[in-house]
Amino acid sequence: MAGLYFHIPFCASRCSYCGFFSTTNLEMQDRYVSALCREMDLRESYIKDACDINTIYVGGGTPSQLSERNLKRLFGHIADKGMLRANGKDMEITLECNPDDVNERFCQALQALPVNRISMGVQTFSDKRLRFLHRRHTATEVYRAIRLLRGIGIENISIDLMFGFPDETIDEWRNDVEEAISLNVEHISAYSLMYEEGTKLYRQLENGEIKKVNEETERLMYETLIEELSNAGYEHYEISNFARHGYRSRHNSSYWQAIPYMGIGAAAHSYDVTSRQWNVADITKYIKAIEQGNVPFEYERLDANTRYNDLITTALRTKEGISLQDIEPPYRDYLVSNAKKAIANGFLRIDNDRLHLTRDGLFISDDIMSDLIWI
């Protein structure tokens, strides 16, 4: 078991683009954290050998909305279950947070926890676009948060960026990337703005209140991102992820490499190579079931076709791509045959028996993957 994930669904407010399961009802957090601890107890058989866990990721939602007491309760129970080897010193332990939650008091609380990596949703350095997204923080608060985190010895910081806002220009996006580089953080993730059905942003698009940026501009923004970060010394190791040497996200890499992980909490997913399961995406139903000694989840047994398709949509996203030696026939033959056109067009390449996307292939990765899927 490589990864342990905790879903913290609480947010102080709802961002206009967010399609993740979350709630602004912060009053439930005490019972919810108790339920997280209880779920760990109930799923000891899934964990098997806790010594195999080498990454812990607390995501959301907004985990930094948890009280200091609840953060201590959560990590205390993780330690009690024997999941913190050497008090977490040889592990990657990530906590997601919002920049405006990072103040002196929060940092004092953080020092009492084994957290050694922070992932922060910056999104943009434009206060105007932050307001458009209904984000709570300002650009100034990002700089302050980085300074405070460095001051308590956090040496592994990741930030998220977004591009492709309505009416955003290439120069505005380049400024965001340059500002991110100036922070000298260890890891940067960047995604195009998505219009998830059910979100306020999607409704604005449907009502004609806003207009998507055109595909050519979005492609130029992605090219700008790759060029600027590569020139600044970041390794482009996955379609949307860039890292300083030695600072790849170990936890997220386990997803792309089909390494088992366990998800704890409402809407959290788990994977053990032969199956995957996901908890109910309803905080009230989740808490009630756990309090009654039951884990409310759905389950899927993975057949060979599904495991092959999962490999295509995960491993091919990475710099290393797919090892052809690790694929059994007939899937290897099918993959190589279906990849021929993309190889001829310069979108895929085989090096040292590994199939991976080329620079041009990155821009049409979804189309390429769909051509390689086992039907």
KAGIZI-V150900 format. One record per backbone hydrogen bond with DSSP energy under -0.5 kcal/mol. CO is the residue of the C=O (numbers start at 1). NH is the residue of the N-H. Records with the same first field share a line. If there is no record, write none. Layout:
CO=NH + NH
//
This chain:
2=54 + 55
3=262
4=57
5=264
6=8 + 59
7=9
8=61
9=23
10=62
13=15
15=18
16=201
23=11
24=26
25=28
26=29
28=32
29=33
30=34
31=35
32=36
33=37
34=38
35=39
36=40
37=41
38=42
39=43
41=44
43=46 + 47
44=48
47=49
48=50
49=52
50=53
54=92
55=4
56=94
57=6 + 59
58=96
59=8
62=65
63=66
67=71
68=72
69=73
70=74
71=75
72=76
73=77
74=78
75=79
76=80
77=81
78=83
79=82
83=85
84=87
85=88 + 90
86=89
88=91
91=93
92=56 + 94
93=116 + 117
94=58
95=119
97=121
98=101 + 102
99=102
101=103
103=107
104=108
105=109
106=110
107=111
108=112
109=112
110=113
117=95
118=120 + 158
119=97
120=122 + 160
122=124
123=162
125=127
126=130
127=131
128=132
129=133
130=135
131=134
133=16
138=142
139=142 + 143
140=144
141=145
142=146
143=147
144=148
145=149
146=150
147=151
148=152
149=152 + 154
150=153
153=155
156=118
157=186 + 187
158=120
159=189
160=122 + 123
161=191
163=193
164=213
165=168
169=173
170=174
171=175
172=176
173=177
174=178
175=179
176=180
177=181
178=182
179=183
180=183 + 185
181=184
186=244
187=159
188=242
189=161
191=163
194=196
196=199
199=203
200=204
201=205
202=206
203=207
204=209 + 210
205=208
214=218
215=219
216=220
217=221
218=222
219=223
220=224
221=225
222=226
223=227
224=228
225=229
226=230
227=231
228=232
229=234
230=233
235=237 + 243
237=319
238=241
240=190
241=237 + 238
242=188
243=235
244=247
248=250
249=253
250=254
251=254 + 255
252=255 + 256
253=257
254=259
255=258
260=2 + 3
261=271
262=5
264=7
265=268
268=279
270=277
271=261
272=274
274=302
275=272
276=300
277=270
278=298
280=267 + 282
282=286
283=287
284=288
285=289
286=290
287=291
288=292
289=294
290=293
294=296
295=297
296=280
298=278
300=276
301=303
303=307
304=308
305=309
306=310
307=311
308=312
309=313
310=314
311=314 + 315 + 316
314=317
315=318
317=239
322=324 + 355
323=326
324=327
328=331 + 332
330=334
331=335
332=336
333=337
334=338
335=339
336=340
337=340
339=343
340=344
341=345
342=347 + 348
343=346
347=358
349=351 + 356
351=354
353=324 + 325
354=351 + 356
355=322
356=349
358=362
359=362 + 363
360=363
361=364
362=365
364=368
365=369
366=370
367=371
368=372
369=372 + 373
373=375
//
